[in-house]
């Protein structure tokens, strides 16, 4: 990973964290969390000092995309990274390994209250 990717990830992280202080409602895009969440669903998120298995988190992966996935494993003492979260979409086969620094927030609001208009 080059310096450009690191800078882009840090910039995206800063923008996202500032934005959720103003509005902590995130709209789901894509299908990787179906059937838990569908495109257009809105979820409330908030930052947390750490995450546990089962939490649904917003994270930044390579190549600098925001993901909403479920924590499936917490790996402590992962080299220079410290804690690394193994995350996976409920409708996905692959997992991503995300350093704690790039796990930004977790879903806090029950989706039943915030379904997309299309699904009501």
Buried (B, 14 or more C-beta within 10 A) or exposed (E): EEEEEEEBBBEBBEEBEEEBEEEBEBEBEBBBBBEBBBBEBBBBBEBBEEBEEEBBBBBBBEEBEBBBBBBEEBBEEBEEBEBBBBBBBBBBEEBBBBBBBBBBBBBEBEBEEBBBEEEE
